[in-house]
Amino acid sequence: MPSYTANIRDMQFVLHELLHVSSSEVPGYADLERDFTEAVLDAAGKVSSEVLAPLNPVGDHEGCRLENGVVRTPKGFDEAFAAMKEGGWTALDCNPDYGGQGMPYVLNCAVGEMFVSSNMAFNMYQGLTHGAVSAIDAHGTEAQKALYLPKMIACDWTGTMNLTEPHCGTDLGLLRTKAEPQEDGSYKITGTKIFISAGDHDLAENIIHLVLAKAPGGGEGTKGISLFIVPKVLVNADGTLGARNAVSVGKVEHKMGIHGSATCVMNYDGATGYLLGDLHKGMRAMFTMMNEARLGVGLQGYAVAEAAYQNAVAYAKDRLQGRAVTGVENPGGAADPLIVHPDIRRALMDQKSFLEGARAFTFWGASLIDRAHGLSDHDAEGLISLMTPVIKGFLTDKGFEACVLAQQIYGGHGYIEEQGMSQFTRDARITMIYEGANGVQALDLVGRKLAQDGGKHVMAFFEMVKAECKAHEGDDRMKPFTEALKAASKQLQTAGMYFMQNGMKTPNAALSGSYDFMHLMGHVCLGLMWTRMAKAAYAALDGGASDTGFYEAKIATGRYYMARQMPACAMHLARIESGAEPVMALAADQF
Ligand SMILES: Cc1cc2nc3c(=O)[nH]c(=O)nc-3n(C[C@H](O)[C@H](O)[C@H](O)COP(=O)(O)OP(=O)(O)OC[C@H]3O[C@@H](n4cnc5c(N)ncnc54)[C@H](O)[C@@H]3O)c2cc1C
């Protein structure tokens, strides 16, 4: 059975030596002293490895099943859910006015990484609730917040997000679920939603569904959509539970991975719903949650890969096959361990250099969200808005690739279910699809985010990269980082220029290159993170840090990323500059 141990050392490095959280002016950050975050991460790490990780294969084997209209979760999920509630883990960064602990989001991300690494499917029940809590907190009336938030923050009631319908996922303007206004101010919600995560289960006494539906008078397309609170069990004004609402589960899906997470068809048959936020502004309300939700999925992408990587390392040290080309390394054994072979090292370094870069990128993104919220910093808001599709799309694509690499290290044993490596690959796959499929993330980046606020945020990003490279001029040790970063940033700017020059007259030219642009930008972002991390590691070594092994490995891993991954930027640029012609050359009937 695979095991998982939280990489607290690296998280602490990112929080304190890269982001310097406790000296930041962002509200709440001053409390994030090293000892404090160590204690929180240590406690969360124990829950992850002792409670959640052992349940991961159980959830995978058992899955969820529909019994007499109620979804049953796998054995042990209820006790673990109770332990998560008891430990206050569901409330870490939630609003203290409603029972939350008010910690910064960046700390919630660090803890969230551990929970996802140890059991992604289980963590979805709480993760979806967190999204619904944020939506109600941001858009609810005072009465709605008082009625729903305390129970949801405690996870006595969980939450869902209902967007997708059978005929539409990406193009939500097509949705058909109807909301009919009632005399008492409520609405009757009628329609079918599909693929709803945590749509039903036996872990909580109530489920608060947030449902996108069309109310009369809103017009065509996404403009007419509103957002509604639709409780599974209606809630009386005093907070007690009332009658069962007209919401039912049609089916629990059988799927490739995350078997422990109930993915449901939800039927709304004139269910009572309450408007959340402004009428006909439902998409806007949903979109305010988007940065956080998409960052959460990007985090899932690399967090599952972290668990896969840890097991691949252990296997590579244990499994004896062949001899090192440079001479026998394990004379007492029948063969040398896999880890002596350069090709196994390549696979491990690909994973390690991606994972540590992805962690830094995600925590940095979370710190931008904290800054945007806590200081009403519009530049931080603009920057995270630009980065969101990259965090979501790039980290989930690469996270899946990293899972496959970890599986490959096991050879045939990686393909056999018993070893558990296949589960990581299967679980990670969905992160590339939900919360906006990755192709759509790339469209969002190129079609919307680059030009947002007149291109101000992308220009600010280029300036940030330039300033980082300039800051290390004259430091020869930093050259492998700054040279690669400078070259990649130039390639990114050239690609942006290509879109500006060709996108208007040939929109297909921009859209044919959007996926490559997302990956090119992903590498530049990780290159920037590695440059900053290398600088921090050199500073620690220069300052006489005792933990030299950690810092030396950090620098070597960064150098690997710059030497072996950044050259992909040239390939992405070449593809972008080839334009639409090679992509669109065939007529549909030639496929
Ligand atoms: C396990 C699981 C859990 C889920 N959980 C939830 C949930 O909790 N709540 C919820 O509401 N939904 C949920 N979903 C739904 C998920 O968000 C959608 O499946 C996803 O957004 C894609 O929508 P779709 O499946 O309809 O694909 P489509 O929209 O039909 O897209 C199909 C493909 O075409 C591409 N595409 C679409 N439009 C364009 C375009 N204009 N240009 C280029 N490419 C395009 C997409 O990238 C995609 O690859 C879940 C799905 C799964 C499988």
The ligand as an SDF file (V2000), in Angstrom:
LIG
                    3D

 53 58  0  0  0  0  0  0  0  0999 V2000
  -15.6500   13.6430  -11.6890 C   0  0  0  0  0  0  0  0  0  0  0  0
  -16.2750   14.9300  -12.1050 C   0  0  0  0  0  0  0  0  0  0  0  0
  -16.6640   15.8570  -11.1440 C   0  0  0  0  0  0  0  0  0  0  0  0
  -17.2920   17.0440  -11.5210 C   0  0  0  0  0  0  0  0  0  0  0  0
  -17.7530   17.9050  -10.5580 N   0  0  0  0  0  0  0  0  0  0  0  0
  -18.5630   18.9320  -10.9410 C   0  0  0  0  0  0  0  0  0  0  0  0
  -19.2590   19.7200   -9.9600 C   0  0  0  0  0  0  0  0  0  0  0  0
  -19.1050   19.4990   -8.7560 O   0  0  0  0  0  0  0  0  0  0  0  0
  -20.0890   20.6910  -10.3910 N   0  0  0  0  0  0  0  0  0  0  0  0
  -20.2910   20.9410  -11.7250 C   0  0  0  0  0  0  0  0  0  0  0  0
  -21.0640   21.8220  -12.0430 O   0  0  0  0  0  0  0  0  0  0  0  0
  -19.6330   20.2330  -12.6670 N   0  0  0  0  0  0  0  0  0  0  0  0
  -18.7850   19.2350  -12.3100 C   0  0  0  0  0  0  0  0  0  0  0  0
  -18.1390   18.4860  -13.2640 N   0  0  0  0  0  0  0  0  0  0  0  0
  -18.3110   18.8280  -14.6680 C   0  0  0  0  0  0  0  0  0  0  0  0
  -17.0620   19.4330  -15.3120 C   0  0  0  0  0  0  0  0  0  0  0  0
  -16.7930   20.6930  -14.7730 O   0  0  0  0  0  0  0  0  0  0  0  0
  -17.3000   19.4480  -16.8310 C   0  0  0  0  0  0  0  0  0  0  0  0
  -17.2790   18.0970  -17.2660 O   0  0  0  0  0  0  0  0  0  0  0  0
  -16.2740   20.2750  -17.5600 C   0  0  0  0  0  0  0  0  0  0  0  0
  -16.4190   21.6340  -17.2430 O   0  0  0  0  0  0  0  0  0  0  0  0
  -16.3750   20.1130  -19.0920 C   0  0  0  0  0  0  0  0  0  0  0  0
  -17.7030   20.1990  -19.5260 O   0  0  0  0  0  0  0  0  0  0  0  0
  -18.2950   19.0660  -20.4740 P   0  0  0  0  0  0  0  0  0  0  0  0
  -18.0000   17.7520  -19.8420 O   0  0  0  0  0  0  0  0  0  0  0  0
  -19.6970   19.3680  -20.7900 O   0  0  0  0  0  0  0  0  0  0  0  0
  -17.4230   19.1530  -21.7950 O   0  0  0  0  0  0  0  0  0  0  0  0
  -17.7030   20.1110  -23.0420 P   0  0  0  0  0  0  0  0  0  0  0  0
  -18.0460   21.4660  -22.6120 O   0  0  0  0  0  0  0  0  0  0  0  0
  -18.6190   19.4150  -23.9730 O   0  0  0  0  0  0  0  0  0  0  0  0
  -16.2370   20.1530  -23.6800 O   0  0  0  0  0  0  0  0  0  0  0  0
  -15.6640   19.0220  -24.3440 C   0  0  0  0  0  0  0  0  0  0  0  0
  -14.2530   19.3750  -24.7700 C   0  0  0  0  0  0  0  0  0  0  0  0
  -14.2930   20.4490  -25.7040 O   0  0  0  0  0  0  0  0  0  0  0  0
  -13.4710   21.5150  -25.2830 C   0  0  0  0  0  0  0  0  0  0  0  0
  -14.1410   22.7740  -25.6250 N   0  0  0  0  0  0  0  0  0  0  0  0
  -15.3770   23.1820  -25.2690 C   0  0  0  0  0  0  0  0  0  0  0  0
  -15.6210   24.4010  -25.7790 N   0  0  0  0  0  0  0  0  0  0  0  0
  -14.5220   24.7690  -26.4670 C   0  0  0  0  0  0  0  0  0  0  0  0
  -14.1630   25.9340  -27.1970 C   0  0  0  0  0  0  0  0  0  0  0  0
  -14.9660   26.9840  -27.3250 N   0  0  0  0  0  0  0  0  0  0  0  0
  -12.9340   25.9640  -27.7660 N   0  0  0  0  0  0  0  0  0  0  0  0
  -12.0860   24.9300  -27.6290 C   0  0  0  0  0  0  0  0  0  0  0  0
  -12.3750   23.8180  -26.9470 N   0  0  0  0  0  0  0  0  0  0  0  0
  -13.5810   23.7350  -26.3650 C   0  0  0  0  0  0  0  0  0  0  0  0
  -13.2770   21.3320  -23.7950 C   0  0  0  0  0  0  0  0  0  0  0  0
  -12.0160   21.8430  -23.3850 O   0  0  0  0  0  0  0  0  0  0  0  0
  -13.3500   19.8300  -23.6330 C   0  0  0  0  0  0  0  0  0  0  0  0
  -12.0760   19.2650  -23.8080 O   0  0  0  0  0  0  0  0  0  0  0  0
  -17.4760   17.3280  -12.8940 C   0  0  0  0  0  0  0  0  0  0  0  0
  -17.0480   16.4020  -13.8640 C   0  0  0  0  0  0  0  0  0  0  0  0
  -16.4790   15.2170  -13.4860 C   0  0  0  0  0  0  0  0  0  0  0  0
  -16.1100   14.2150  -14.5600 C   0  0  0  0  0  0  0  0  0  0  0  0
  1  2  1  0
  2  3  1  0
  2 52  2  0
  3  4  2  0
  4  5  1  0
  4 50  1  0
  5  6  2  0
  6  7  1  0
  6 13  1  0
  7  8  2  0
  7  9  1  0
  9 10  1  0
 10 11  2  0
 10 12  1  0
 12 13  2  0
 13 14  1  0
 14 15  1  0
 14 50  1  0
 15 16  1  0
 16 17  1  0
 16 18  1  0
 18 19  1  0
 18 20  1  0
 20 21  1  0
 20 22  1  0
 22 23  1  0
 23 24  1  0
 24 25  2  0
 24 26  1  0
 24 27  1  0
 27 28  1  0
 28 29  2  0
 28 30  1  0
 28 31  1  0
 31 32  1  0
 32 33  1  0
 33 34  1  0
 33 48  1  0
 34 35  1  0
 35 36  1  0
 35 46  1  0
 36 37  1  0
 36 45  1  0
 37 38  2  0
 38 39  1  0
 39 40  1  0
 39 45  2  0
 40 41  1  0
 40 42  2  0
 42 43  1  0
 43 44  2  0
 44 45  1  0
 46 47  1  0
 46 48  1  0
 48 49  1  0
 50 51  2  0
 51 52  1  0
 52 53  1  0
M  END
$$$$
